[in-house]
């Protein structure tokens, strides 16, 4: 099984086979999820002090905060996304 590594900003990389969802942190349910994750030390902040623009939910229950948009991460995952292959 190959592992696809995808950059999430500031030289941070995540294994996409471990990602269950890429979420927008602006909704109240996701904010609560982050708050609960911080209580249980399951949040990895990869924003380098910037505003979190994406939250990656991992299969281990950890949350990774990224400073790039969810669409950007998804686009890096599939470089052919949005192109017509006929």
Secondary structure, DSSP 8 states (H G I E B T S, - for coil): ----EEEEETTEEEEGGGEEEEE-TTSHHHHHHHHHHHHTT-EEEESTTS---EEEEETTS-EEEESS-HHHHHHHH-TTTT----
